[in-house]
Amino acid sequence: MAVSTAYAENGASTRAPKTERRVVVAGAGIIGLATAWRLLRRGFDVTVLDAAPVSGATFAAAGMLAPVSEVVWDQPTLYPLMVESGRMYREFALAIEQEAGSGVGYIENSTFVCAGDSADRQTLGELVELQHAMGMSVERITASAARRAEPALGPGCVGAVDIPGDHQVNPRLLCDALLEILGERVVRVAAAEVLYDGAGVPGGQARATGLRATDGREFLADEVVIAAGVDSGDVSGLPKELNLPLRPVYGDVLRLRVPERLQPLVTRTIRGVVQGRPVYIVPRADGTVVLGATSREDDMAGVSAEGVHQLLRDAYRLVPGILECEIYEMTAKARPGSPDDVPMIGQVAPGLTVSTGYFRHGILLTAVGSKLTADSVCGTLADNDAGLVSAVDPWRFSEVNDPQRSTQPQPEEEKL
């Protein structure tokens, strides 16, 4: 079991400072775990509640860190968050890796985005213009140049762009490392209700004092964080004035083993646009690949046969060798979508912070999202860039204004 540690600036591990301040976090996906890790390093006594840690959207995610290739039209408040998180990610991931003593699958390879036909090539060109206008590093390359770099690309690739700054991490390995660091602080039980002092109900000056679990146990704390993904709104006791319009957005994801004779199938992430549909192939260090990019809002919790067919068909158009691989896992998990696809992060009652609504960008946004969440707990969220704070305001979909936030003493700042 991991000891309680805080990663020092010089790379050494030191025991977390003694503190009287406690925080309890609902949710042990990547956002909840990373937030707990940051707060532990800031001197908090941390407890995380989740009946099945890392079993939701984090478990399915491919782990693309793609602040450039994820850019689409009409999401101006999302771009700065993606860019900032991408900038932070290397130091964030390597700090966790060093503290846990195990790899997190952070790989700084580039990304090719490929077009499946002439219409897709035009769409790709329009996106490149948008990315260039935003000052992003993107290079258009010919299909033949792309095939020289990635011989597995087939004749179905008719054009491509190279994005050197889009990398990847393995979300499962990253969460394994966080679980190792947090150890017994992660309790296998779900949060059911926010506890309050005074009258015991939200509103007025009532302050959150902990969480009641589904088994009746109470976990008391000075600060409470709700980071339970798409289930965040199901935790009772949130302020009645607060509207968290979360919706489940499912994505079908396949994991495949590449035959020895084909390895490596690809050496960098291959993203594609095939007849307007997105597809991606993410290579892992162990010789496997992750295939995905479907997005559906329906009542099917399992893997969609149509989705599997679409993924294999579109991936085959770009990388024909995909059909010679062995499917060893098919997964579909609900990602927490917000109306504008931007997360909701911040204080919603004294002592109570929410952090949810990350949609399909949860892995990429973990570095910045966990920091903003920890800053909210510490009462220092406003010290960040005003544009970022405004973009993630959890009250932006509610009819009432954000109530006055309580101020708390700031614990020792983490060194990251």
N, C-alpha and C positions, 0 to 999 in steps of 0.2 A: 504493500500500500504506500502511496506517495505521502511524504511528510508535508506539512503546511509550509509552503515556501512563497517567497516573492522574488521575482527576477530583478536583480540589481542592474544598474546601468553598465557595470563593467563585465557583466555576463555571469557573475557568481550567483549562487542560490543562497538566500538568507531567510531565516524564519520570519513569518509574517509578524508585524508588530502587535503587541497586545492592544486590545480595544474593547470598549464597552458597547460599541455600536454593532447591531445585528441586522442582517438583511435576509429575507426569505424570497426566493425566486420561484415562480410557477412556470415550469416548462424547461425541459432538458433537451431541446434541440440545439442547433449550433448557436442561435442568438442567446438563449438562456444560459448556456454553458460558458460562452465567451464573456458575457456580462458578469457572471459569477466570478470568473477568473480575474477580470479586471478589478472587481470590488474586493476580492480577497487580497490583491496586491495593494489596494489602497487602505488596507487595515481593517476591513470588515470581517466579522464572524458570519460566514456564509452558509446558508442551507438552500438546496435546490429540490423541489418536489416534482416528480414525474413518475407515473406508474410504469412507463416503458421508455426510458431515455433513448434518444436518437432513433426513434422508430417512425417518425413522420416524414415530412418533406425533406429533411436533411438526409435521411437514409437513402432516398432515391436520387438525390442531386448528383449531377456529373462533376461539378466543381469548377466550371469555367470561370476564370477571372477576366471578364471581357468588357471593360468600360468603354471600349471603342466599338467593337462589333455588335454590342447590345443596343447601340444608339438607334432609335427610330424617330419618326417625326412626332411633333406635338407632345413632348414630355420634357419641357425645359427645366422643371424643378427636379427631375430625376438625374439629369446629366451630371451636375456638380457633385452629387452624392456618390455616383459611380466612379467618377474620376478621382475624388478624394480617397475613397476606400481602396481603389486600385493602387494609389500612391502609397498608402499606409501598409499594404498587405505583406510585403516581404518582411519587414521588421516584425509585424504582428505574428506571422506564421512561424518565423524562425525563433522568436522569443518563446513561444509555446513548445516548439520542438526541443529547444535546449533545456527548458525547465522539466519537461516530461522525460527527456532522454530517449525519445523515439521519433521516427520520421512522420511527417504530416503530408507527404506527397506534393510538396510545393515544387513546381517545375517551371522554369522561366523559358519555355519554348514559345515560338510565335504561333499565330493563327492564320490559316488561309481561309478566306471566304470565297466560295466558288459559285458560279452561275451554271444552271442546268440547261438553259436555252437562251435564245437571243433576247426574249422579253425579260428574263431574269438578269441578263447582263446589263440591260438598260436600268433595271431597278437597282442593281448593285452600283452602277455609275452614279445614279442620283443620290444614293446613300453616301458614296465617297465624297461627293460635292458638299453634302451636309457636314460630314466629319471634318473635311478640310476647313470649312467655314468656322468650325469650332476649334480649330488649331490642333486637331488630332493627327497623329502620325499614321498615315495609311499610304501604301504604295500599290498602284495598279500594276499587275503583271499579266503577261499573256498566258493562255492555256498551256502552251508548250513549255514555257518557263516553269509554270506550276508543276507540270508532269516531270520535268527534269529534277525538281527538288523533291517531289513525292511521286515516285514511279507507279504507285498503286492507283493514282488518279486515272480514270478511263476517258474515253472519247466523249462521254457525256458532260465533261467539264469544258465549257466553252469560254471561260474567262475567270479571272480571280483577282483578289487583292490580298496583299500581305500586311498583317498587323503585328509588328514586332512586340508591342507592349501588352498584348493580351496573353495571359498565362493560365495556369491551372493549379488547383490544390485538390487533394483527395479528402472530401468532407468526412468520410468515415474514419480515416486515420487521424484527422484533426480532432474530431470529437473523442476518439479513443484516448488521445493525449490529454485532452481537457478532463475527461473522466478520471484518468490516472492521477492528475494533479489534485482534483477536488476530492477524490476518494470517498469516504463515508459521509461527506457533506451532501452527497446526492442520495436522497431518500426515495425509494421506489413506492411512491403513493401519489395520487393525483390531488391537486388543489381543488377544493369545492367552493370556498367562500372566503371573502375578505373580512377580517375582523376589525372592529373599530372600538375606540374608547368612548367614554361618555354614554350617549344613548345607544351606541352600538350600531348605528346606521349611518350611511354616508350623508354628506350635506353639512352646511354650516362649518363649524370648526372641528367636527369629528375627525379624528386622525386614525389612519390605518395602523393597526398594531400587530398584524400577522395574518396567517392563513389557517383556515380549518380544512383538513384533508378529508377525503371521501370516507376514511375509516374512523372519523370523529376526532382524531388527534389535532391538537392546536399547536402551531408553530409560531411563537411570538417573536416579534422583531421590531426594530425601530423604523425600518423601511421595508416596503413590499414592492416587488416587481412582477408584473404579469407579462410573460413572454412565452405564451403557450400556443403560438401559431394561430391556426384557424380556429382553435378552441378557446382563444383568449376571452371572447365575449361570453362564453358559457360559464365562466367563473362568476358566481353571484356576488352581489355587494358592490359592483362598480357603480359610480354615481349615476343616478337615473337620468340626469341631463346629458350624459355622455353618449354619443352615437358612434359606435365602432362598426361601420358597415363592411364587415369582412365577408368574403365569398370564397368558397372552395374552388380552386382551379386545378384540375387534375392534369398530370403529365405522365405519359407512358414512357418508360425507360427500359432499355434492354442492355444487358451486360453479356459480352461474348468473349470466348477464348479464341485466340488467333493460332492456327496451326503453325508448327515450328517452321515449316518450309516458307510460310508467308511473313514471318516476323522480320523486322517490324512492319506491320501493315501500313501504318503511317507514323511519322516521327513528330508531327505537330498536330494540334487540333484542327480538324477540317470542319468548317461550317459551310452550309450550302443553302442556296435558294433554288428550289426545284419547282417550276410551275407555280411560283409564288409561295410555296410552303417552305418553312425553315426545317433544317435537319442538321445534326452535328454528330461527329465521330471524335471521341476524346481518347487518345492512347494513354494507357497506364504503364508505369515502370515495370510491372510484372508480366507484360505481354498481352494483357487483355485490353478491350476497348469498351467504351460506354457509348451507346447510341440512343439519341432522343431528339426531342423538340416538339412533340405533340402538345396541344393545349386544348382542353375541353371543359365546359361547364355543364355537367349533366349529373345524374344520380347514380352513375356506375362507379362504385368504389374500387372495383378490380381493374385488371388490365383489359383494354379494349382490343378486340381482334382487328377492328378497322385500323386502330392506331399502330399495331404491330405491322400490319400489311403496309401501311403508308411509310413507316420508318424504313423497313427493309427495301421497299421499292425505290424510295428517293435516295437512300444511301447507296444502293446498287448502281444507280445512274452515275454517281460521282466516283465511287470506289467499288468496282465490281467484285473484288475479292471478299467483300463483306458476306456474301452468300456462302463462302467456303468456311466460315467460322462457326463455332458451336455456341448456341445460346445457353447460358447456364443460369440466368436470372432474368425475370420480367417483373417490373415493379410499377405500381401507380400509386401516388400519394397526393394528397390535397395540399396545394400551396395557398397561403393566406393572401388573397387579393384585396386591395383597397380600390375605391372608385377611380383614383388617378394613378394606381400602381406604385405609389410612393408610401413608404412605411409611416406608421404613426408612433411617435416616440415622445414621451414627456410626462410630466406630473399631471395627474387628473384629480387628485385629492391630496390633502396633507399626508405625507408619508407613503403615497401610492403612485407608482410610475408604470406606464404601459409601454411595451415595445413589440409591435406586431405589424402585419400588413406588408411584409417584404416581397410578396408575390414571387416571381421566378428569379429575383435578384438576391435572394437571402444569403447565399454563400458569398457572393461578391461584396455585398453590403455589410457583412459581419464585422469587418475591421472598424468601419466608421460607426455602424449602428450600435455595436456594443459599447463603444466609447461614449457616444451621445447618451445612451441609456445610463451608463455609470455616472456621467456628468449630471444627469437629471436627479439621480439619487443623492448626489453630493451637493445639489443646489448650485451647480456651476454651469448648467447648460447654456445660459445666456453668454458665457465667455467665449463660445464658439462663433463661427461665422454666422451672421444674422440670417443670411439667405438659407443656410442649411437648417437652422433652427426653425425658421418659418415654414420651410418645405415639409418638415415632419411633424408639425403641430398636431397633436392628437385631437384637438377640439375643432379642427377645420370643417368637419362634417356635422357639427352640432349647432343647434339654434342659439345656444347661449355662449357668451364669451368665456374664455379660460378664466376660472376663478383665481383669486390671488394665491400665488404659490407661497408655501411656508419656506422660511430660510433655515438652513441647518449648518452647523459648524462643518468645515471641510476637513475630512481625514487627510492623512499624508498622501500626497499625489503619487500615482504610480509612475515608474520610470520607464516610459515607452513613448 
